[in-house]
């Protein structure tokens, strides 16, 4: 239910409330893929709007990496990490993620 409440708030444009609900999901299950991914995406969106905000960048990376750890072959998570690394100028991590994406799409 917390995930649904988070999603509903996100769709209504209430990001702060959505974050709180997604955090509840993670507090109940730290390995919840959807909660980590959604939090990562919210922070990524905020970081892209304000590229100088290192806190948003770090939070996006933290949650997206956790989601990637839970489901390493999930393409949308990898694409989101690629966007994050591209914007932040982290060339080594961008190459790593792009290599994994290429391997997954070639199969």
C-alpha positions as CSV (number, residue, x, y, z in Angstrom):
1,X,0.0,0.0,0.0
2,X,2.9,2.4,0.7
3,X,4.2,1.9,-2.8
4,X,0.7,2.6,-4.3
5,X,0.4,5.7,-2.1
6,X,3.9,6.8,-3.3
7,X,3.0,6.2,-6.9
8,X,-0.3,8.1,-6.6
9,X,1.5,11.1,-5.0
10,X,4.2,11.0,-7.7
11,X,1.5,11.1,-10.4
12,X,-0.1,14.1,-8.7
13,X,3.2,15.9,-8.7
14,X,3.7,15.7,-5.0
15,X,7.3,14.4,-5.0
16,X,8.1,15.0,-1.3
17,X,5.1,12.9,-0.2
18,X,5.9,10.2,-2.8
19,X,9.5,10.0,-1.4
20,X,8.2,9.5,2.1
21,X,6.0,6.6,1.0
22,X,8.8,5.0,-1.0
23,X,11.1,5.3,2.0
24,X,8.5,3.5,4.1
25,X,8.5,0.7,1.5
26,X,12.3,0.5,1.8
27,X,12.2,0.6,5.6
28,X,9.9,-2.4,5.5
29,X,12.0,-4.2,3.0
30,X,15.5,-2.7,2.2
31,X,15.7,-5.0,-0.9
32,X,12.4,-3.8,-2.5
33,X,13.3,-3.2,-6.1
34,X,10.4,-0.9,-6.9
35,X,10.9,1.4,-3.9
36,X,14.6,1.8,-4.6
37,X,14.0,2.4,-8.3
38,X,11.3,5.0,-7.8
39,X,13.3,6.9,-5.2
40,X,16.3,6.8,-7.5
41,X,14.2,8.1,-10.4
42,X,12.7,10.9,-8.3
43,X,16.1,12.1,-7.2
44,X,17.5,11.7,-10.7
45,X,14.7,14.0,-12.0
46,X,15.5,16.5,-9.4
47,X,19.3,16.3,-10.1
48,X,18.7,16.8,-13.8
49,X,16.7,19.9,-13.0
50,X,19.5,21.2,-10.8
51,X,22.8,19.7,-11.9
52,X,24.8,21.5,-9.2
53,X,22.9,19.7,-6.4
54,X,25.4,17.0,-5.3
55,X,23.0,15.8,-2.6
56,X,20.3,14.9,-5.2
57,X,23.1,13.3,-7.4
58,X,24.3,11.2,-4.5
59,X,20.8,10.1,-3.5
60,X,19.9,9.2,-7.1
61,X,23.1,7.1,-7.4
62,X,22.5,5.4,-4.0
63,X,19.0,4.3,-4.8
64,X,19.6,3.4,-8.5
65,X,22.6,1.3,-7.5
66,X,20.6,-0.5,-4.9
67,X,17.9,-1.2,-7.5
68,X,20.6,-2.4,-9.9
69,X,22.1,-4.6,-7.2
70,X,18.7,-6.2,-6.6
71,X,18.0,-6.7,-10.4
72,X,21.3,-6.4,-12.2
73,X,19.8,-7.0,-15.7
74,X,16.9,-4.6,-15.5
75,X,17.4,-2.3,-18.5
76,X,15.5,0.8,-17.3
77,X,17.6,1.0,-14.2
78,X,20.8,0.7,-16.2
79,X,19.6,3.4,-18.6
80,X,18.8,5.7,-15.7
81,X,22.3,5.1,-14.3
82,X,23.7,5.9,-17.7
83,X,21.9,9.2,-17.7
84,X,23.1,10.0,-14.2
85,X,26.7,9.2,-15.1
86,X,26.6,11.0,-18.4
87,X,25.3,14.2,-16.7
88,X,27.7,14.0,-13.8
89,X,30.7,13.4,-16.1
90,X,31.6,10.0,-14.6
91,X,33.0,8.5,-17.8
92,X,34.3,5.3,-16.3
93,X,30.9,4.3,-14.8
94,X,29.1,5.4,-17.9
95,X,31.3,3.1,-20.0
96,X,30.7,0.2,-17.5
97,X,26.9,0.7,-17.6
98,X,26.9,1.1,-21.4
99,X,28.9,-2.1,-21.8
100,X,26.4,-4.0,-19.7
101,X,23.5,-2.5,-21.7
102,X,25.2,-3.5,-24.9
103,X,25.6,-7.1,-23.7
104,X,22.0,-7.3,-22.6
105,X,20.6,-6.0,-25.9
106,X,22.8,-8.1,-28.1
107,X,21.5,-11.4,-26.6
